[in-house]
Amino acid sequence: MDISIKQNNNKVELAGALVADNLDQALVKVKQLIANSDANKKIEMSFSGITKNNSICIAFILCCLRYAKLLNRQVILINFSKELNDLLDIYNLASVIKVR
């Protein structure tokens, strides 16, 4: 899974497959960007290379979105798989995001 997260000029790009070895490091970087972001501006997140059966990727995305919700940040998901919309409803995250 490739990840791109940005707000204005602050950007985190993590390319390559997310596996257990680097998942914690990736999540720390994403959380830092979200925490340091401007609360008045939306954060753009792009996740590519995801399948609905890839539970690690889905868990990672949900964790990022829950953290954004905790900090009252608005997120725009770009290139987002429509199949994951049901999960957003289940975890009450639909109010956090807009899909573009």
N, CA, C and O atoms as a Tinker XYZ file with bonds, in Angstrom:
   400  protein
     1  N      0.846000   -1.172000    0.000000    73     2
     2  CA     0.000000    0.000000    0.000000    64     1     3
     3  C      0.891000    1.234000    0.000000    63     2     4     5
     4  O      1.848000    1.320000    0.770000    81     3
     5  N      0.575000    2.172000   -0.856000    73     3     6
     6  CA     1.265000    3.454000   -0.875000    64     5     7
     7  C      0.381000    4.490000   -0.202000    63     6     8     9
     8  O     -0.838000    4.485000   -0.378000    81     7
     9  N      0.994000    5.374000    0.567000    73     7    10
    10  CA     0.251000    6.372000    1.320000    64     9    11
    11  C      0.795000    7.755000    0.992000    63    10    12    13
    12  O      2.008000    7.952000    0.923000    81    11
    13  N     -0.092000    8.696000    0.792000    73    11    14
    14  CA     0.291000   10.098000    0.661000    64    13    15
    15  C     -0.676000   10.908000    1.515000    63    14    16    17
    16  O     -1.891000   10.838000    1.329000    81    15
    17  N     -0.131000   11.668000    2.442000    73    15    18
    18  CA    -0.954000   12.488000    3.323000    64    17    19
    19  C     -0.370000   13.890000    3.323000    63    18    20    21
    20  O      0.825000   14.074000    3.549000    81    19
    21  N     -1.231000   14.890000    3.064000    73    19    22
    22  CA    -0.696000   16.245000    3.036000    64    21    23
    23  C     -1.729000   17.269000    3.475000    63    22    24    25
    24  O     -2.938000   17.056000    3.387000    81    23
    25  N     -1.205000   18.375000    3.947000    73    23    26
    26  CA    -1.999000   19.559000    4.255000    64    25    27
    27  C     -1.093000   20.733000    3.921000    63    26    28    29
    28  O     -0.048000   20.926000    4.543000    81    27
    29  N     -1.506000   21.509000    2.934000    73    27    30
    30  CA    -0.673000   22.596000    2.418000    64    29    31
    31  C      0.678000   22.037000    1.997000    63    30    32    33
    32  O      0.732000   21.167000    1.127000    81    31
    33  N      1.770000   22.510000    2.587000    73    31    34
    34  CA     3.097000   22.046000    2.185000    64    33    35
    35  C      3.624000   20.918000    3.062000    63    34    36    37
    36  O      4.678000   20.353000    2.770000    81    35
    37  N      2.918000   20.587000    4.120000    73    35    38
    38  CA     3.331000   19.474000    4.971000    64    37    39
    39  C      2.871000   18.177000    4.323000    63    38    40    41
    40  O      1.684000   17.998000    4.051000    81    39
    41  N      3.796000   17.292000    4.083000    73    39    42
    42  CA     3.439000   16.080000    3.352000    64    41    43
    43  C      4.211000   14.885000    3.894000    63    42    44    45
    44  O      5.398000   14.983000    4.208000    81    43
    45  N      3.524000   13.769000    3.996000    73    43    46
    46  CA     4.160000   12.505000    4.350000    64    45    47
    47  C      3.843000   11.524000    3.241000    63    46    48    49
    48  O      2.675000   11.291000    2.928000    81    47
    49  N      4.864000   10.952000    2.651000    73    47    50
    50  CA     4.648000    9.918000    1.636000    64    49    51
    51  C      5.355000    8.658000    2.092000    63    50    52    53
    52  O      6.543000    8.677000    2.413000    81    51
    53  N      4.628000    7.586000    2.118000    73    51    54
    54  CA     5.176000    6.297000    2.505000    64    53    55
    55  C      4.869000    5.324000    1.378000    63    54    56    57
    56  O      3.721000    4.917000    1.195000    81    55
    57  N      5.873000    4.961000    0.640000    73    55    58
    58  CA     5.658000    4.089000   -0.509000    64    57    59
    59  C      6.070000    2.666000   -0.156000    63    58    60    61
    60  O      6.950000    2.442000    0.675000    81    59
    61  N      5.427000    1.733000   -0.794000    73    59    62
    62  CA     5.771000    0.338000   -0.608000    64    61    63
    63  C      4.779000   -0.371000    0.279000    63    62    64    65
    64  O      3.925000    0.254000    0.908000    81    63
    65  N      4.897000   -1.654000    0.323000    73    63    66
    66  CA     3.945000   -2.470000    1.076000    64    65    67
    67  C      4.082000   -2.217000    2.568000    63    66    68    69
    68  O      5.189000   -2.164000    3.105000    81    67
    69  N      2.959000   -2.064000    3.218000    73    67    70
    70  CA     2.960000   -1.966000    4.674000    64    69    71
    71  C      2.922000   -3.378000    5.238000    63    70    72    73
    72  O      2.012000   -4.158000    4.957000    81    71
    73  N      3.907000   -3.675000    6.019000    73    71    74
    74  CA     3.948000   -4.971000    6.680000    64    73    75
    75  C      4.155000   -4.718000    8.165000    63    74    76    77
    76  O      4.397000   -3.583000    8.576000    81    75
    77  N      4.064000   -5.735000    8.945000    73    75    78
    78  CA     4.156000   -5.585000   10.400000    64    77    79
    79  C      5.443000   -4.881000   10.826000    63    78    80    81
    80  O      5.452000   -4.166000   11.828000    81    79
    81  N      6.529000   -5.076000   10.078000    73    79    82
    82  CA     7.813000   -4.489000   10.463000    64    81    83
    83  C      7.806000   -2.971000   10.454000    63    82    84    85
    84  O      8.416000   -2.349000   11.324000    81    83
    85  N      7.124000   -2.356000    9.484000    73    83    86
    86  CA     7.176000   -0.896000    9.402000    64    85    87
    87  C      5.829000   -0.228000    9.650000    63    86    88    89
    88  O      5.698000    0.983000    9.469000    81    87
    89  N      4.848000   -0.985000   10.053000    73    87    90
    90  CA     3.518000   -0.427000   10.291000    64    89    91
    91  C      3.533000    0.578000   11.438000    63    90    92    93
    92  O      2.913000    1.637000   11.336000    81    91
    93  N      4.222000    0.265000   12.513000    73    91    94
    94  CA     4.293000    1.182000   13.653000    64    93    95
    95  C      4.961000    2.491000   13.273000    63    94    96    97
    96  O      4.496000    3.564000   13.660000    81    95
    97  N      6.051000    2.410000   12.515000    73    95    98
    98  CA     6.757000    3.624000   12.088000    64    97    99
    99  C      5.876000    4.472000   11.184000    63    98   100   101
   100  O      5.856000    5.697000   11.307000    81    99
   101  N      5.159000    3.840000   10.289000    73    99   102
   102  CA     4.274000    4.575000    9.385000    64   101   103
   103  C      3.169000    5.266000   10.169000    63   102   104   105
   104  O      2.835000    6.418000    9.892000    81   103
   105  N      2.605000    4.573000   11.139000    73   103   106
   106  CA     1.521000    5.155000   11.929000    64   105   107
   107  C      2.014000    6.339000   12.758000    63   106   108   109
   108  O      1.296000    7.327000   12.911000    81   107
   109  N      3.216000    6.250000   13.287000    73   107   110
   110  CA     3.788000    7.370000   14.045000    64   109   111
   111  C      3.925000    8.597000   13.153000    63   110   112   113
   112  O      3.589000    9.705000   13.571000    81   111
   113  N      4.413000    8.412000   11.932000    73   111   114
   114  CA     4.567000    9.541000   11.005000    64   113   115
   115  C      3.223000   10.165000   10.655000    63   114   116   117
   116  O      3.092000   11.388000   10.612000    81   115
   117  N      2.237000    9.329000   10.409000    73   115   118
   118  CA     0.905000    9.828000   10.065000    64   117   119
   119  C      0.299000   10.577000   11.249000    63   118   120   121
   120  O     -0.265000   11.658000   11.079000    81   119
   121  N      0.413000   10.008000   12.441000    73   119   122
   122  CA    -0.140000   10.669000   13.625000    64   121   123
   123  C      0.543000   12.011000   13.880000    63   122   124   125
   124  O     -0.113000   12.968000   14.290000    81   123
   125  N      1.854000   12.091000   13.642000    73   123   126
   126  CA     2.559000   13.362000   13.819000    64   125   127
   127  C      2.021000   14.414000   12.864000    63   126   128   129
   128  O      1.807000   15.561000   13.256000    81   127
   129  N      1.805000   14.034000   11.627000    73   127   130
   130  CA     1.286000   14.987000   10.648000    64   129   131
   131  C     -0.114000   15.451000   11.045000    63   130   132   133
   132  O     -0.417000   16.643000   10.974000    81   131
   133  N     -0.953000   14.530000   11.456000    73   131   134
   134  CA    -2.314000   14.894000   11.860000    64   133   135
   135  C     -2.278000   15.813000   13.083000    63   134   136   137
   136  O     -2.980000   16.823000   13.125000    81   135
   137  N     -1.466000   15.463000   14.070000    73   135   138
   138  CA    -1.391000   16.262000   15.298000    64   137   139
   139  C     -0.856000   17.666000   15.030000    63   138   140   141
   140  O     -1.289000   18.624000   15.670000    81   139
   141  N      0.075000   17.795000   14.096000    73   139   142
   142  CA     0.680000   19.092000   13.793000    64   141   143
   143  C     -0.079000   19.869000   12.732000    63   142   144   145
   144  O      0.338000   20.965000   12.356000    81   143
   145  N     -1.168000   19.330000   12.251000    73   143   146
   146  CA    -1.910000   19.976000   11.171000    64   145   147
   147  C     -2.758000   21.134000   11.697000    63   146   148   149
   148  O     -3.063000   21.217000   12.886000    81   147
   149  N     -3.121000   22.010000   10.789000    73   147   150
   150  CA    -3.996000   23.141000   11.098000    64   149   151
   151  C     -5.425000   22.621000   11.211000    63   150   152   153
   152  O     -5.956000   22.035000   10.268000    81   151
   153  N     -6.036000   22.836000   12.353000    73   151   154
   154  CA    -7.386000   22.309000   12.589000    64   153   155
   155  C     -8.429000   22.940000   11.678000    63   154   156   157
   156  O     -9.512000   22.381000   11.502000    81   155
   157  N     -8.123000   24.087000   11.099000    73   155   158
   158  CA    -9.084000   24.784000   10.244000    64   157   159
   159  C     -9.005000   24.363000    8.784000    63   158   160   161
   160  O     -9.823000   24.796000    7.973000    81   159
   161  N     -8.034000   23.526000    8.438000    73   159   162
   162  CA    -7.864000   23.104000    7.047000    64   161   163
   163  C     -7.948000   21.592000    6.953000    63   162   164   165
   164  O     -7.545000   20.875000    7.869000    81   163
   165  N     -8.471000   21.122000    5.845000    73   163   166
   166  CA    -8.639000   19.683000    5.638000    64   165   167
   167  C     -7.299000   19.012000    5.333000    63   166   168   169
   168  O     -6.378000   19.625000    4.794000    81   167
   169  N     -7.229000   17.756000    5.693000    73   167   170
   170  CA    -6.061000   16.930000    5.411000    64   169   171
   171  C     -6.426000   16.012000    4.256000    63   170   172   173
   172  O     -7.480000   15.377000    4.277000    81   171
   173  N     -5.564000   15.936000    3.248000    73   171   174
   174  CA    -5.793000   15.031000    2.121000    64   173   175
   175  C     -5.042000   13.729000    2.363000    63   174   176   177
   176  O     -3.851000   13.739000    2.673000    81   175
   177  N     -5.741000   12.618000    2.221000    73   175   178
   178  CA    -5.119000   11.303000    2.368000    64   177   179
   179  C     -5.398000   10.479000    1.124000    63   178   180   181
   180  O     -6.525000   10.424000    0.633000    81   179
   181  N     -4.362000    9.848000    0.630000    73   179   182
   182  CA    -4.494000    8.964000   -0.517000    64   181   183
   183  C     -3.853000    7.627000   -0.165000    63   182   184   185
   184  O     -2.694000    7.573000    0.246000    81   183
   185  N     -4.603000    6.567000   -0.326000    73   183   186
   186  CA    -4.103000    5.215000   -0.089000    64   185   187
   187  C     -4.305000    4.430000   -1.375000    63   186   188   189
   188  O     -5.425000    4.356000   -1.880000    81   187
   189  N     -3.253000    3.850000   -1.908000    73   187   190
   190  CA    -3.403000    3.063000   -3.129000    64   189   191
   191  C     -2.851000    1.659000   -2.907000    63   190   192   193
   192  O     -2.056000    1.417000   -1.999000    81   191
   193  N     -3.287000    0.762000   -3.746000    73   191   194
   194  CA    -2.847000   -0.623000   -3.638000    64   193   195
   195  C     -3.563000   -1.388000   -2.542000    63   194   196   197
   196  O     -3.007000   -2.316000   -1.955000    81   195
   197  N     -4.814000   -0.992000   -2.266000    73   195   198
   198  CA    -5.585000   -1.625000   -1.196000    64   197   199
   199  C     -6.629000   -2.552000   -1.800000    63   198   200   201
   200  O     -7.259000   -2.227000   -2.806000    81   199
   201  N     -6.802000   -3.688000   -1.186000    73   199   202
   202  CA    -7.942000   -4.536000   -1.520000    64   201   203
   203  C     -8.780000   -4.683000   -0.259000    63   202   204   205
   204  O     -8.266000   -4.563000    0.853000    81   203
   205  N    -10.064000   -4.944000   -0.434000    73   203   206
   206  CA   -10.927000   -5.031000    0.749000    64   205   207
   207  C    -10.579000   -6.224000    1.628000    63   206   208   209
   208  O    -11.014000   -6.293000    2.777000    81   207
   209  N     -9.798000   -7.167000    1.098000    73   207   210
   210  CA    -9.399000   -8.325000    1.888000    64   209   211
   211  C     -8.077000   -8.106000    2.623000    63   210   212   213
   212  O     -7.634000   -8.978000    3.370000    81   211
   213  N     -7.458000   -6.970000    2.422000    73   211   214
   214  CA    -6.178000   -6.692000    3.055000    64   213   215
   215  C     -6.421000   -6.067000    4.427000    63   214   216   217
   216  O     -6.500000   -4.844000    4.552000    81   215
   217  N     -6.538000   -6.890000    5.433000    73   215   218
   218  CA    -6.948000   -6.423000    6.759000    64   217   219
   219  C     -5.936000   -5.484000    7.399000    63   218   220   221
   220  O     -6.329000   -4.590000    8.149000    81   219
   221  N     -4.647000   -5.656000    7.127000    73   219   222
   222  CA    -3.641000   -4.754000    7.699000    64   221   223
   223  C     -3.824000   -3.350000    7.151000    63   222   224   225
   224  O     -3.791000   -2.381000    7.909000    81   223
   225  N     -4.016000   -3.228000    5.854000    73   223   226
   226  CA    -4.213000   -1.911000    5.243000    64   225   227
   227  C     -5.492000   -1.261000    5.751000    63   226   228   229
   228  O     -5.507000   -0.069000    6.062000    81   227
   229  N     -6.551000   -2.031000    5.835000    73   227   230
   230  CA    -7.827000   -1.492000    6.303000    64   229   231
   231  C     -7.708000   -1.032000    7.752000    63   230   232   233
   232  O     -8.201000    0.039000    8.104000    81   231
   233  N     -7.065000   -1.825000    8.586000    73   231   234
   234  CA    -6.879000   -1.447000    9.988000    64   233   235
   235  C     -6.044000   -0.175000   10.096000    63   234   236   237
   236  O     -6.321000    0.683000   10.935000    81   235
   237  N     -5.027000   -0.054000    9.252000    73   235   238
   238  CA    -4.178000    1.140000    9.257000    64   237   239
   239  C     -4.990000    2.383000    8.895000    63   238   240   241
   240  O     -4.883000    3.412000    9.561000    81   239
   241  N     -5.799000    2.288000    7.844000    73   239   242
   242  CA    -6.620000    3.420000    7.409000    64   241   243
   243  C     -7.610000    3.808000    8.504000    63   242   244   245
   244  O     -7.766000    4.990000    8.812000    81   243
   245  N     -8.276000    2.823000    9.089000    73   243   246
   246  CA    -9.237000    3.108000   10.151000    64   245   247
   247  C     -8.562000    3.764000   11.348000    63   246   248   249
   248  O     -9.134000    4.658000   11.971000    81   247
   249  N     -7.363000    3.331000   11.668000    73   247   250
   250  CA    -6.623000    3.921000   12.783000    64   249   251
   251  C     -6.293000    5.386000   12.485000    63   250   252   253
   252  O     -6.432000    6.242000   13.359000    81   251
   253  N     -5.862000    5.673000   11.268000    73   251   254
   254  CA    -5.561000    7.054000   10.868000    64   253   255
   255  C     -6.803000    7.926000   10.970000    63   254   256   257
   256  O     -6.741000    9.043000   11.483000    81   255
   257  N     -7.923000    7.420000   10.485000    73   255   258
   258  CA    -9.162000    8.195000   10.494000    64   257   259
   259  C     -9.708000    8.384000   11.908000    63   258   260   261
   260  O    -10.246000    9.444000   12.229000    81   259
   261  N     -9.573000    7.371000   12.745000    73   259   262
   262  CA   -10.033000    7.513000   14.136000    64   261   263
   263  C     -9.191000    8.550000   14.870000    63   262   264   265
   264  O     -9.713000    9.316000   15.680000    81   263
   265  N     -7.903000    8.577000   14.591000    73   263   266
   266  CA    -7.028000    9.575000   15.220000    64   265   267
   267  C     -7.399000   10.979000   14.748000    63   266   268   269
   268  O     -7.424000   11.918000   15.545000    81   267
   269  N     -7.685000   11.121000   13.463000    73   267   270
   270  CA    -8.117000   12.417000   12.931000    64   269   271
   271  C     -9.428000   12.847000   13.586000    63   270   272   273
   272  O     -9.612000   14.020000   13.911000    81   271
   273  N    -10.326000   11.899000   13.776000    73   271   274
   274  CA   -11.603000   12.219000   14.425000    64   273   275
   275  C    -11.378000   12.640000   15.873000    63   274   276   277
   276  O    -12.006000   13.585000   16.352000    81   275
   277  N    -10.494000   11.949000   16.563000    73   275   278
   278  CA   -10.177000   12.283000   17.949000    64   277   279
   279  C     -9.695000   13.731000   18.074000    63   278   280   281
   280  O    -10.010000   14.417000   19.047000    81   279
   281  N     -8.931000   14.184000   17.084000    73   279   282
   282  CA    -8.390000   15.546000   17.098000    64   281   283
   283  C     -9.275000   16.542000   16.351000    63   282   284   285
   284  O     -8.876000   17.683000   16.117000    81   283
   285  N    -10.480000   16.102000   15.978000    73   283   286
   286  CA   -11.435000   16.967000   15.264000    64   285   287
   287  C    -10.870000   17.534000   13.961000    63   286   288   289
   288  O    -11.052000   18.714000   13.664000    81   287
   289  N    -10.195000   16.702000   13.198000    73   287   290
   290  CA    -9.672000   17.110000   11.898000    64   289   291
   291  C    -10.595000   16.593000   10.805000    63   290   292   293
   292  O    -11.196000   15.527000   10.943000    81   291
   293  N    -10.705000   17.347000    9.725000    73   291   294
   294  CA   -11.465000   16.917000    8.551000    64   293   295
   295  C    -10.491000   16.315000    7.547000    63   294   296   297
   296  O     -9.409000   16.855000    7.317000    81   295
   297  N    -10.879000   15.203000    6.956000    73   295   298
   298  CA   -10.020000   14.475000    6.033000    64   297   299
   299  C    -10.720000   14.341000    4.690000    63   298   300   301
   300  O    -11.917000   14.059000    4.630000    81   299
   301  N     -9.971000   14.543000    3.616000    73   299   302
   302  CA   -10.453000   14.256000    2.270000    64   301   303
   303  C     -9.697000   13.021000    1.791000    63   302   304   305
   304  O     -8.468000   13.031000    1.720000    81   303
   305  N    -10.421000   11.974000    1.467000    73   303   306
   306  CA    -9.796000   10.762000    0.942000    64   305   307
   307  C     -9.796000   10.825000   -0.574000    63   306   308   309
   308  O    -10.838000   11.025000   -1.198000    81   307
   309  N     -8.631000   10.655000   -1.156000    73   307   310
   310  CA    -8.466000   10.712000   -2.600000    64   309   311
   311  C     -8.141000    9.301000   -3.091000    63   310   312   313
   312  O     -7.393000    8.570000   -2.442000    81   311
   313  N     -8.697000    8.930000   -4.220000    73   311   314
   314  CA    -8.477000    7.589000   -4.786000    64   313   315
   315  C     -8.871000    6.506000   -3.789000    63   314   316   317
   316  O     -8.149000    5.527000   -3.601000    81   315
   317  N    -10.001000    6.690000   -3.165000    73   315   318
   318  CA   -10.440000    5.782000   -2.111000    64   317   319
   319  C    -11.364000    4.728000   -2.686000    63   318   320   321
   320  O    -12.245000    5.034000   -3.489000    81   319
   321  N    -11.166000    3.512000   -2.281000    73   319   322
   322  CA   -11.994000    2.404000   -2.738000    64   321   323
   323  C    -13.393000    2.511000   -2.129000    63   322   324   325
   324  O    -13.540000    2.592000   -0.909000    81   323
   325  N    -14.391000    2.512000   -2.961000    73   323   326
   326  CA   -15.777000    2.641000   -2.502000    64   325   327
   327  C    -16.213000    1.448000   -1.645000    63   326   328   329
   328  O    -17.153000    1.560000   -0.858000    81   327
   329  N    -15.534000    0.313000   -1.795000    73   327   330
   330  CA   -15.920000   -0.873000   -1.033000    64   329   331
   331  C    -15.699000   -0.703000    0.467000    63   330   332   333
   332  O    -16.278000   -1.440000    1.265000    81   331
   333  N    -14.868000    0.261000    0.855000    73   331   334
   334  CA   -14.569000    0.445000    2.269000    64   333   335
   335  C    -15.533000    1.408000    2.956000    63   334   336   337
   336  O    -15.425000    1.635000    4.161000    81   335
   337  N    -16.468000    1.972000    2.208000    73   335   338
   338  CA   -17.418000    2.915000    2.799000    64   337   339
   339  C    -18.239000    2.289000    3.924000    63   338   340   341
   340  O    -18.539000    2.960000    4.912000    81   339
   341  N    -18.603000    1.023000    3.791000    73   339   342
   342  CA   -19.379000    0.357000    4.839000    64   341   343
   343  C    -18.621000    0.338000    6.162000    63   342   344   345
   344  O    -19.214000    0.498000    7.229000    81   343
   345  N    -17.313000    0.142000    6.085000    73   343   346
   346  CA   -16.511000    0.137000    7.308000    64   345   347
   347  C    -16.526000    1.498000    7.987000    63   346   348   349
   348  O    -16.529000    1.590000    9.214000    81   347
   349  N    -16.535000    2.553000    7.183000    73   347   350
   350  CA   -16.573000    3.894000    7.762000    64   349   351
   351  C    -17.859000    4.102000    8.549000    63   350   352   353
   352  O    -17.855000    4.732000    9.606000    81   351
   353  N    -18.950000    3.573000    8.029000    73   351   354
   354  CA   -20.221000    3.680000    8.744000    64   353   355
   355  C    -20.207000    2.849000   10.030000    63   354   356   357
   356  O    -20.679000    3.295000   11.075000    81   355
   357  N    -19.666000    1.655000    9.938000    73   355   358
   358  CA   -19.623000    0.768000   11.103000    64   357   359
   359  C    -18.829000    1.411000   12.240000    63   358   360   361
   360  O    -19.236000    1.347000   13.400000    81   359
   361  N    -17.703000    2.029000   11.907000    73   359   362
   362  CA   -16.844000    2.627000   12.927000    64   361   363
   363  C    -17.159000    4.095000   13.187000    63   362   364   365
   364  O    -16.386000    4.791000   13.847000    81   363
   365  N    -18.299000    4.570000   12.667000    73   363   366
   366  CA   -18.757000    5.941000   12.895000    64   365   367
   367  C    -17.715000    6.970000   12.448000    63   366   368   369
   368  O    -17.455000    7.945000   13.153000    81   367
   369  N    -17.130000    6.748000   11.286000    73   367   370
   370  CA   -16.102000    7.647000   10.775000    64   369   371
   371  C    -16.563000    8.430000    9.560000    63   370   372   373
   372  O    -15.811000    9.256000    9.043000    81   371
   373  N    -17.762000    8.195000    9.098000    73   371   374
   374  CA   -18.237000    8.871000    7.893000    64   373   375
   375  C    -18.268000   10.386000    8.065000    63   374   376   377
   376  O    -18.099000   11.118000    7.089000    81   375
   377  N    -18.478000   10.863000    9.278000    73   375   378
   378  CA   -18.530000   12.307000    9.505000    64   377   379
   379  C    -17.159000   12.963000    9.417000    63   378   380   381
   380  O    -17.067000   14.183000    9.281000    81   379
   381  N    -16.099000   12.178000    9.491000    73   379   382
   382  CA   -14.741000   12.720000    9.474000    64   381   383
   383  C    -14.270000   12.992000    8.057000    63   382   384   385
   384  O    -13.447000   13.880000    7.834000    81   383
   385  N    -14.789000   12.232000    7.092000    73   383   386
   386  CA   -14.177000   12.234000    5.771000    64   385   387
   387  C    -15.111000   12.724000    4.685000    63   386   388   389
   388  O    -16.335000   12.740000    4.822000    81   387
   389  N    -14.477000   13.118000    3.614000    73   387   390
   390  CA   -15.154000   13.352000    2.346000    64   389   391
   391  C    -14.365000   12.559000    1.318000    63   390   392   393
   392  O    -13.136000   12.520000    1.374000    81   391
   393  N    -15.048000   11.938000    0.397000    73   391   394
   394  CA   -14.373000   11.142000   -0.626000    64   393   395
   395  C    -14.317000   11.946000   -1.903000    63   394   396   397
   396  O    -15.327000   12.488000   -2.351000    81   395
   397  N    -13.138000   12.022000   -2.490000    73   395   398
   398  CA   -12.973000   12.745000   -3.745000    64   397   399
   399  C    -12.343000   11.845000   -4.773000    63   398   400
   400  O    -12.117000   12.266000   -5.907000    81   399
